């Protein structure tokens, strides 16, 4: 929703409020050369303005015009959450197991390199120690016998911080995805996160049919009402939203587009009057997050699109109601705001929750990217080190050298694989391999010489 206040001729009777429900207000000059708003849905003028304000006050209601206000509040929430999340990782260590927080900070643009350096070293050790112990037919370099999501989660972290999952500790962990049987061992979430992980960088695997097999698996699992569920019985908000996130890169397929339209219609139909969503019978922050990410991925504004604004409240606005500040952890988010139970788990209302905070952070990042005209959350192509090595005979070697810190390319996501390899580049690579800190080098005592000498 967009609105503006206008005062013309300096007379009270000529005060106006123009409101547009679906787009930003636009002005055009009339025949006298004065600007006039041309695309409003509602125009309130004169004494009607006072009447509305009085009515709102008497009914103790909230008159919501929220779009720009929500953007500002979301930006503040994101900034404060990420600042405290960064402090937590610095204090507690950023080793393997912190994939979501590492991804959040990387996509947010954290400049604390030690977080990513420490995480990568820990992840390398985990891969080196784990891969040799896992033996799954067809799923080479798998990190778990049954859970493909273990591999997917690591790939998300690596891609977000600008590292190749195809070269870590000497292994290409994307190769495990060549086994569709392994991918689907854990059911619906296997194909969902396989697609999301592979498409972060557009990773290519030898079985070129795997992606379509995953897409078809998900389409076949859609329920009649448009949603998805792990047990294929009662549609679930989180599962539906995550499935939509995974299917976006395949939207050119008519069946995918039709399935998405149906799924978004169902999500809209189950949104609460306060703008929130529930899963397993509980109103919670994570369900809001997944809908926000799905909407932003598909180019839908979760803060103003009429399908996702109920009673004047949006999913983004509702997510912000779960913000809490904890004396130990700082700013974050609660799973629920009132005491609740889900299965064998019980949750304290209004209590800081690590998983809720991790998800809320990437939900706000997704919204921030949408507002700024950037790609969806899981399109990490802008984080990819090089865009010009695909198909090169030495692609794997280049990726290995980059991950190992031996070569950084020539800038602007370019490696220039067909360019000249200078002596300066060779010396830099050798020095890096030897552990030399090139950032704090001293001035050389000799001048460079020509190539032929």
N, C-alpha and C positions, 0 to 999 in steps of 0.2 A: 504494500500500500504506500502511496505517496500523497502528500498533501502540501498546500501552501496557503499563506494568508495574504490577502491583497487589500489595500486601502486606496480607493479611487475618489477623486474630487474632494478628499479631506472631509467628507461628511459621514456621520455614523451609519446612515442608511445605505451607504455605498461600501460598507465593509463586507468582505467575502471570504469564505473558506472553500477552496476547491479540493476535491478528493478524487484520486484515481485508485482503483482497486488492483489493477493488473500491471501498470507500467508507470514509468516516470512521466511527470507532467511535462507537456511541451507547449511552447508559445510561438505564435506567429503574429506578424504585424497586420493590423486591420487597415482599412482604406484611409484612415487618418494618420497612420504611422505609429499607432500605439500598440504595445504588445497585448495579446489576448491568449488565454489558455484555451487550447482547442480539443483536448482529449480527456476531459474530466468526466467522471461518472456521477458525481454529486456536487452541487453548488449550494452553499448555505449563505444567506445574506441577511444584513440588517439585524432586526431584533431577534430573529431566529437563532442567532449565535448565542445571545444571552440566555434564551430559553433552553437551549441544549445544555449549556454549562450548568444552569441551575438544576435541570432535571438530573444530570449526572451526579451533582453534589447531593441532592436529596435522596437519591436511590443508593448512595454509597457505591457506585459503579466505577469502573475504570474505563475511560475513553481512550482506546488504543489506536495510535497511528504508527506503529512501532518500527517500521523497516530500518531507518537510519539509526535509531536509538539502539536497536538490537545489534546492529553491526558494531557499533562502538562498544557496547557491553561485552560482546563476544570477543572483540579484539583485546579488551582489558583482561578478560578471564583467561584468554590464551597466553598472553604475555606473563601474567602472574603465575599461572600453572607451570609454564615451561621454566621459568626462573627457579622455582622451588624444586621441580623435577631434576634440573641440572645439579642443584646443590646436593640432592639425595644421592645421585649417581657418583658424584665426586667423593662424597663422604663414605658411601657403602661399597663402592667399587662397581665397575661396569662390565663385569665378566659375562661369559655365556649364560643365558637364562634371562637376560634383560632385553630381549629382542624388541619388545614393543616400545620401551622407553628410548632405546637407542634409535629406533625408527622415528619416533616422535621428534626427538631432538635433531636428528639429521635433516628431516624434512622441514623443520622449523627454521633451520639455519644456524644451529649452535656452532660457535667458533672454538669451543673447548676441545681441542684436538686429542687431548689425553683420554677423553671418554671413548673415542672411536678407536684410537690406537690400542688401548687396553682391551677393549671388547674384541677387536679383530684377533689379537694374540690369543685370547682365551678361546675364541671360536675355532681358530686354527688347531689348537691343541685338542679340543673336543672332537673335531672331525678326524684328526690323525689317530686319536685313540679309539674312536667309535667305528669308523668304516670297516676296518679289518675284522671286527667282531660280528658284523651283521651279514648274514648270508641269505639273500632272498632271490629266488630264481627270476631273472629278467630285470630285477631292480638293482642295477649296479650302483654302488656307492650310496646305498640307502643309509639313513641315520637311525631307523627304527624298523623292526620287522613288520609292524602292522600300521603304524601311524605315519602317513605321508605328510601330515601337517607339521611334523618335526622338521622336515626338510623345507617345507614352504615357509615356515616362520623364520628360519635362518636366512633364506633367500631374501625375504622382505627386508631384514636388517642389513644384509650385505648390499643389496641394491640401493637402499636409501642412503647409505654412507659412501657410495661410489666405489664399491668393490665388486668384482666378478665372482658369481657363485660357481662359474664354470672352471675356476682355478683357485681352490683353497686347500692348502696343505697337500698339494699335488693331486687333488681329486676334483673331478667335475661332478658335483652333487646333483646337477640337473639330469644326469643320465638315469637316475632311478625312475624318473617319470616315463621311461619307455615301457614300463609294465603297467598296463591299465588294471590288471588284476590286483596289483599292490596298491594302486591309487584308491581303488574302491573297497579295500578291506575294511576301512572305517566308515563306509557308507557315504552319505551325501556330502559331508564336508571335505572329503578327499578330492573329488573333482572341482569343488568350489575353489579351494585354496591352491590347487594345482594350476588352474587357469590364472588366478590372480598372481601367483609367484612367477610363472613363466612369462607373463605379459608385462612384468615390471620393466624388463629390458628387451623383451621380444626374443627371449632365449630360444634357440633352435635345438631340437633333439632329433635323433635318427629316425624314430617312428613319427612320421609327419601326420599320422591319422589320430594321434592321441588327443590333440585339442578338440577335434570334432567329436570324438568319442565322448569326451567330457561334456561338451555342449549338449549332445543328444541325450546323454544320461540325465542331465538336469531338466531338459525339456520334457522328457518322458515322466519325470517325477512330479511335475506341476499338478496341483490339485484342481478340482473343478471350479473352486472359487477364486483361483488365481494365485494362491499362496503356495508356499513350500513348507515342509516339516520333516524332521529327521525320521520320524516313524511313518510318514506318508498318510497321516490320519487327520489331524487338526492343524491347519495352517498356523505357523509361528512367525511373529514379526521379525525377529532376528535372523532366522534362517532364510526368510523371504528376501530381506534386504541384502544379506550377504550374497545370495544367489544372483540378485540383480547386479551387484558390483562385479561379479565374475563374468557375467554375460555381456557386459557393455561392449567390449572390443569386437563382438560378433553381431552387433546390431544391424549390420547390412543384410543379414539373413532374415527373411520375412517371418519365419517361425519365431525367431528370437525377439523381434520387434513386437509381434503380437502377444507373446508371452509376457514381455515387459509391460506393455500397456495394461494387460489384465492384472498383473501383480501390483502395479502402482495404484490401480483402482481399488484393489482389495486393501492395500495399506492405508489409503485415504479413508476407506469406510470404517476402519477400526481405530482411527485416531481418536483420542479422548477430547473432551471439551476444553481441557486445559492445555491442549497441544501435545500432550505426551502419548506414550505407547506403553503397552504392557506385554510381558512374556511370562508364561507359566503362571498367569493369574496375578502378577505383581507389576505395578507401575514402577518403572526403573529407568535409570539414566542411560544404560547401555543400549536399550531398545531404541531410544531417541537417537543415539549416536549412529547406529547402523542405518536408520532411515535417512538421516542427514547425509551420510556418506553416499548412500545409493542415489539420493536426489541430486547431489552435487555432481556425481559421476555422470549422470544422465542429463545434466544441464537444466535441472529443475531447482528453482530457488526455494529451499526449505523454510525460509523466513517470510516469504510473501506470496508464493504460489497458492492460489485459492483452494487447490486440492489438499494442501497441508497447513491450512489455517482454519482452526475451529474456534468459534466464539471469540474471534479476535486474537487467538493465541497460536503461535507456531511451534514447531518441533525445536527450533533453536532457542526460542524463549523458554520453553519448558526445560530444556537441558540445563540452562543457566540457573534454574531453581534448585538444582542439586549441588551447587557450589558450597563447599565448606572449607574452613581453615582449621587445620589441626596443629596443636602446639609442637608436635614432633615432626610432622611431614610438611607443614606449610599449606599453601593453597592446593586444593584438589577437589574431588567430587565424591559424593556418596552414591552407593548403589540404590538405596531407597531412602526416603525421608521419614518414613514411619516404620516401626518394627515390622518385619515380615519374615516368612518362612517359605522356602522353596525346596521341596523334597526333604532331604535330611539336613539341609543347610538353613541356618537362621541368620538374620541380618539386623543389626542395630540401626534404627532410623537416624539419619543425619550424621552417621559416622564415616570418616574418611575411609575410602576403599581403594586399594592399589589398582585393581583391575578396572574399576570404574574410572579412575583418574587417567590411566593409560588410554582407555578408549575415548573418553571425553576429549582428551588432548588431540587425538588424531581426527576426531569428529570436527573439532573447531579448526584444525589445520585444513581439513577438506573444505569447510565453509569459507575459510579465509582465501584459499586458492580459487574457489568459485567466484567470490566477490571480486578478486583481482584478475579474473579472466585467464587463470592458469588451468592446466589439465587436472583430471581427477586424481584423487589421493594415490592410487596405485600405479598410475602412469609415471614411472620414475626415469623416463628417458632423459630428462634434463639433468639427472644425477649421473648418468652413464659417462664413464671417463672418455671413451672414444666413439665417434659415430662413423668413422671411415675405415674400420678394419674388418667389417663383416664380409665373410667369404675369402678373405686373404689367406694365402697358404700358411702364413705364420700367425694366424689369429690367436691360437691357443698360447703360443710362446709370448706374444705381446701381452695378453691378459695376465699370464703368470708374472712377467717382469713388472707390470704395473702393480699388481697386488703385493708383490714382494718389495715394492718401493724402489725398484732399480731404474725405472723410466716413467716419466710423467707426460710424455708427448710434447707437442709444440703449442698447446693452448687452444681454447675455444672448442673443446671436445674433439680435437684432431690429434692423430698420431703421425700422419703423413708417412704411411708405410712404404711408399715408393720414392721417398725423398732421400737425400744424401745423409749418410751417417757420419757426422764430423768427429774429429778427435776430441773436441770438447764434450760431445755426447758420450763417447766411449769412456773418457776419464770420469765423467759424472757417474756413469753406471758402475764402473769398477770401484769408485770411491764409496758409493752407496752400498755395494755388496760387501765392502770391507767395514761398513759401519761408520764411515766418516760423516760428520755433520756438515753438510754443504751450506747450510744456512749461516753458519758462523765461521766460514772460511776466511783465511787471511789473504792479503793481496799477494799474488804470485811474484816471485823474484825475477822471472824471465818473461820475455815477450813471446807471443805466438809466432809461429813460422808458417810459411806457405805449405800447401798440401803436398807438393812434390819434393819436399826436402826432409 
